[in-house]
Amino acid sequence: MNPDQFRILVVDLATGKGKVELIDGRSEALGGSGLAAMLFEKYGDVSSPWNDAEQPLILAVGPLTGLFPLMSKTVCAFKSPYHDQYTESHAGGRSALSIRFAGYDALVVRGRAPVLSCLNIGSHHLELRETGFLAGANAIVTGKAMRRMFRDNSGHRSMLRIGQSGEIGCAMACVNVDTYRHFGRLGAGAVMGHKNLKGIVIQGDRDFALPEGRDYPKLFHKVYGMVTHTDMMKKYHNLGTPANLKTLNDIQSLPWRNLQQTSDPAIDGITGERLADEVLLRNGACSGCPVGCIHIGFVRERFDAESNRYMYRQVGYDYEPIFAAGSMLGVTNGFDVLRILDVMEKVCIDSMSGGVALAWATEATEKGLISEKETLVPLAFGDARGYATAALYLGTGVNEFYRQLGQGTLTAARNYGGEDFACVLGQEMAGYATGEVFFAAQSLGFRHSHLDTGGYSYDQKHAEKDVEKAVSFLMDDEPGRCMLNSMVSCLFARGVYSQELLSECLEVAGFSESANNLSNVSEQIRKHRWKLRFASGFKPEEITLPKRFYKLTTWKGKVDADYLNTLRKEYGRRITALVKSSNQE
């Protein structure tokens, strides 16, 4: 890895050819989020629509990828079909190490393939193979076919693919990464689909030199010990994030039945403990991670009706999918939740967006705004069989209603009614009904993600209504996350990788300039991302909250509408001021 330059593979799908470019600026962009923003500015166009063939799909890794534990994420950057603005999605799996072992800091995919195709790249090869026979195939079938088609380097190979939702341009379409990870939110799957790209195979078919001297192995073992021999990461391996379900339910902060409730005694059916006892099959891990936070459950499928024989399917789960296909839909049996998630995996839609969208459709049905004429199947809270069928319809866009719903819950609500109870915070909400700070944070965050800030955590620790303190927390919290997302670290390790430790890691890896200027670089990356977002159309004042969010009661009491509105106004003002100051620099 060059301490000054990035090595980028740029692919033109229209010609099936690519070239390697060396780009200066590592000390200003680091990698990951920072590099993705730099590359979008170079190859993208904020004024052109998301489905312009020349708009890039960018996969970027960081300077510490392959060198330290949990530096296991890849940043996917693109212009989103959900809101037509610049955004990112992050995923683990093998993608990050495969890109590093192929010898690249990033992959930039432009153009549109003449026919449905699969892109296969490595350190010395690039192939665009026609895959028309996979048109309409789900992500599971596609993955099996790709493994047969591309057999080399299986242990160092990452496979990205889409299902039917990506092919039809569904704004909820995600990208499946190595079966159990995803570029989940804001429609990366639709970007691939529009490019006639059914899959991407990244062959990690070379090696790279580790830093010389004694300092690197000494620091590696120190970090490895922190993540394996202390309690810092233990919770992610044991029950994992599903442990949060009961905790949030107990403090009246878990969305139930389209956020009509924030707590329910029926939580006992889908707690982390219950899932571990009944549905957990095994744990998995992303490449480069010794923790193993991926929890994989199982569901049975009957494949021979005459002999009544069954097979089982493995389905990954964590907190957000369980909230979306469980409590949000009133489904309280672990196996039923996994059956719904299994369908979402096959059609390859983001589970959070899909679950929240179907919850809205259920309440809209109850209120008589839509009927079975639109939904094609009866929808009722708790009816897992109906939701599994509806998830299939949503991911395949079988009629006009599901095609509209697939463009976003608010898109459908504007046409059919029910905007007041559409649980959308910029995009379909994450599973934290913790209160005003989180609602403001997700609705105005860079990715409309619960991971943009620690707003949900702040709500759980602070009952006071101090706008300045809360907004300052949100603003101060973001640069550190930008820093980690440029390394690219799993955010579960944010308690391990302090700024001081990251500086040490960069120093021994040979990135001294970045190591000595990490705070300033992180702030510049934060500004660069926001500049692109604003330039592509983001206006904080145009984001509104449905009335449902103002009618909740949490452990702090009833949501304070004045406090929430003031929070959002001040947070939006501070973000806007940040961009204006950056433009003047």
Secondary structure, DSSP 8 states (H G I E B T S, - for coil): --SSEEEEEEEETTTTEEEEEEEE-HHHH-SHHHHHHHHHHHH--TTS-TT-TTS-EEEE--TTTTTSTT---EEEEEE-TTTSSEEEEEE-TTHHHHHHHTT-SEEEEES--SSSEEEEE-SS-EEEEE-GGGTT--HHHHHHHHHHH--TTGGGEEEEE--HHHHTT-TTB-EEETTTEEE-SS-HHHHHHHTTEEEEEEE---------SSHHHHHHHHHHHHHHSSSTTHHHHTT-GGGHHHHHHHTT-S-BTTTTBS--GGGGGSSHHHHHHHTEEEEE--TT-SS--EEEEEEEEEEETTTTEEEEEEEEE-HHHHHHHTGGGT---HHHHHHHHHHHHHHTB-HHHHHHHHHHHHHHHHTTSS-HHHHSS---TT-HHHHHHHHHHHHHT-SHHHHHHTT-HHHHHHHHS-GGG--BSSSB--S----HHHHHHHHHSTTS-TTSSSHHHHHHH--S--HHHHHHHHHHHHHHHHHHHHHT--GGGTTT--HHHHHHHHHHTT-HHHHTTHHHHHHHHHHHHHHHHHHTT--GGG----GGGGS-EETTEE--HHHHHHHHHHHHHHHHHHHHHHHH-
